[in-house]
Amino acid sequence: MDAVTDAVRVGTIKRDTTETQIALTLTIDGQGSYTVSTGIRFFDHMLELFTRHGGFDLQLKCTGDLDVDQHHTVEDVGIALGEAFLLALGDKRGIMRAGYFVMPMDETLAVAAVDLSGRTAYAVEDLVDVPLVGDFQTELLTDFFEGFARGAKSNVHVKTMYGRSNHHKIEAIFKAFARAMRGACSRDERMREMLPSTKGLL
C-alpha cells in the first residue's frame, strides 16, 4: 500500500475533563457520513454540514456541562476536532497544506482560508447580530474556531462578507470552512514525497 496516495487518514481522539467528555473519530478521506451529538442541536447541524461538504466522515459524542454554559462544549469540540485532523494528517507530506473557499448561501456570502502550517492563529468576523441562533450561543463561534486552530496547529480565517439571515451567516462560514479544509488536506500527486514547507517541518 502506498503510504501517501492510498493510506486511510484517520484520527481518533478521546478527551475527558471535568467539563466535557468527548469521543471523536475523523476520517479525512471519507464519504461525508456522520453521527454527531453535542447536546446543542444547531451546533450539531453545523458539524454535520461541515462533514458532508468536506467529504469527511465524523463520529462525535460530547457530553458537557451545558447546565453551566455552552462554552466548554463548543470550545472543547473545536480543540478535539483540530487534534483529530492533526493526528490524521501525520507528517503532512504530499498535502496541499493551504485552502480557501468562497461560499454563497442565498443572500449571504462567506469566505474561509486555512493553512495547516504548524502555527496557531485565527480570525473570525461573522456579522452575526443576535445572541442566539436556534439553541446556539453565537458568541461561541469564535471560541470554536480558536479551539480548532489550537488543536490543528493551523491558521484559520473565516468571514461573512455580507448577508441578512444570521442562520445563513453561520452556515455559510461552516460550509466555506469545510471546503477550505478539504482543499488543504487534499493530496498533490506531483508533490507526493515532499513536505509543503521550505523549513523541513510543519
C-alpha positions in Angstrom: 0.0 0.0 0.0 1.3 3.4 -1.0 1.9 5.5 2.2 0.9 8.7 0.5 -1.8 8.1 -2.0 -3.6 5.1 -0.6 -3.3 5.3 3.2 -6.6 6.0 5.0 -6.1 9.0 7.2 -7.9 8.6 10.5 -7.7 10.4 13.8 -9.3 9.2 17.0 -9.4 11.5 20.0 -10.7 10.8 23.5 -10.7 14.0 25.6 -12.0 13.8 29.2 -12.0 16.8 31.5 -14.2 17.9 34.5 -16.2 19.9 32.0 -16.6 17.7 28.9 -16.2 14.1 27.8 -15.5 13.8 24.1 -15.1 10.7 21.9 -14.3 11.5 18.3 -13.2 9.7 15.2 -12.4 11.5 11.9 -11.7 10.0 8.5 -10.3 12.6 6.2 -10.9 10.6 3.0 -14.5 9.8 3.8 -17.9 9.9 2.2 -19.5 12.7 4.2 -21.1 10.4 6.7 -21.6 11.5 10.3 -23.1 10.7 13.7 -22.8 13.8 15.8 -24.2 14.6 19.3 -23.1 17.6 21.4 -26.4 18.4 23.2 -26.6 21.7 21.1 -28.7 20.9 18.1 -27.7 23.9 15.9 -24.1 23.2 16.6 -24.7 19.5 15.7 -26.1 20.7 12.4 -23.1 22.9 11.6 -20.7 20.0 12.3 -22.9 17.7 10.2 -22.8 20.0 7.2 -19.0 20.6 7.8 -18.6 16.8 7.5 -20.7 16.5 4.4 -19.2 19.5 2.5 -15.7 18.4 3.4 -16.2 14.8 2.3 -15.0 13.7 5.7 -16.5 11.0 8.0 -17.1 12.0 11.6 -18.3 10.1 14.7 -18.6 12.5 17.6 -20.1 12.3 21.0 -19.7 15.1 23.5 -21.2 15.2 27.0 -20.6 18.6 28.5 -21.7 20.8 31.4 -24.5 22.5 29.5 -26.2 23.3 32.7 -23.4 25.8 33.3 -22.9 27.2 29.8 -22.3 26.1 26.2 -18.7 27.5 26.2 -16.8 24.4 27.3 -18.7 22.1 24.9 -18.2 24.3 21.9 -14.5 25.1 22.6 -13.5 21.6 23.5 -15.2 20.1 20.4 -13.2 22.6 18.4 -10.0 21.5 20.1 -10.7 17.8 19.7 -11.7 18.1 16.0 -8.5 20.1 15.3 -6.4 17.5 17.1 -8.1 14.7 15.1 -7.1 16.5 11.8 -3.5 16.9 13.1 -3.3 13.3 14.0 -4.8 12.0 10.8 -2.5 14.1 8.6 0.6 12.6 10.1 3.8 14.2 8.7 1.7 16.2 6.1 3.9 15.0 3.2 2.1 15.4 -0.1 -0.8 17.6 1.0 -1.8 20.9 -0.4 -1.5 22.5 3.1 -3.5 25.6 2.3 -7.0 26.0 1.1 -9.7 28.6 0.6 -13.3 28.8 -0.5 -15.9 31.5 -1.1 -19.4 30.2 -0.3 -22.6 31.8 -1.4 -25.8 30.8 0.5 -28.8 32.6 -0.8 -28.3 36.3 0.1 -25.2 35.6 2.2 -21.5 35.2 1.1 -18.8 33.8 3.3 -15.1 33.1 2.8 -12.7 30.8 4.7 -9.0 30.3 4.3 -6.8 27.8 6.2 -3.1 27.0 6.3 -2.0 23.8 8.1 1.2 25.5 8.9 2.0 24.1 12.4 1.4 27.6 13.8 -1.8 28.7 15.6 -3.7 31.8 14.5 -7.3 32.6 13.9 -9.6 35.4 12.8 -13.4 35.4 12.9 -15.7 38.0 11.6 -19.2 36.6 11.3 -21.5 39.8 11.3 -24.0 37.9 13.5 -26.1 40.4 15.5 -28.2 38.2 17.7 -27.2 36.3 20.8 -28.9 33.0 19.8 -29.4 31.2 16.5 -31.6 28.2 17.4 -30.2 26.9 20.6 -26.6 28.1 19.9 -24.9 30.9 21.7 -23.5 32.8 18.7 -20.6 34.5 20.6 -19.1 31.0 20.9 -18.4 30.7 17.1 -15.1 32.4 17.7 -14.3 30.0 20.5 -14.9 27.0 18.2 -12.5 28.3 15.6 -9.9 29.3 18.1 -10.1 25.8 19.6 -9.8 24.2 16.2 -6.8 26.4 15.3 -5.1 25.4 18.5 -5.9 21.7 18.1 -4.8 21.5 14.5 -1.9 23.9 14.9 -3.2 25.8 11.9 -4.2 29.3 10.7 -8.0 29.6 10.4 -9.6 32.7 8.9 -13.4 32.9 8.4 -15.5 35.9 7.4 -19.1 36.7 6.4 -18.8 39.2 3.7 -22.5 40.2 3.8 -25.9 38.7 4.5 -29.3 39.1 6.1 -30.1 35.8 7.9 -28.0 35.1 10.9 -28.5 31.4 10.4 -27.1 31.8 6.8 -24.1 33.8 8.0 -23.0 31.0 10.3 -23.9 28.1 8.0 -22.1 29.7 5.0 -19.0 30.1 7.2 -19.1 26.4 8.2 -19.6 25.3 4.5 -16.7 27.5 3.4 -14.5 26.2 6.2 -15.3 22.6 5.2 -14.3 23.1 1.6 -11.2 25.1 2.5 -10.2 22.2 4.8 -11.0 19.7 2.0 -8.6 21.6 -0.3 -5.9 21.9 2.3 -6.0 18.2 3.2 -6.1 17.1 -0.4 -3.0 15.3 -1.8 -0.9 16.6 -4.7 0.4 13.7 -6.7 3.3 15.7 -8.1 4.5 16.6 -4.5 3.7 13.2 -3.0 7.0 12.8 -1.2 7.6 16.4 -0.4 6.8 18.3 2.7 5.0 21.6 1.7 7.4 23.8 3.5 11.0 25.1 3.0 11.6 24.7 6.7 11.5 21.0 6.7 8.9 20.9 9.5 5.2 21.5 9.7 
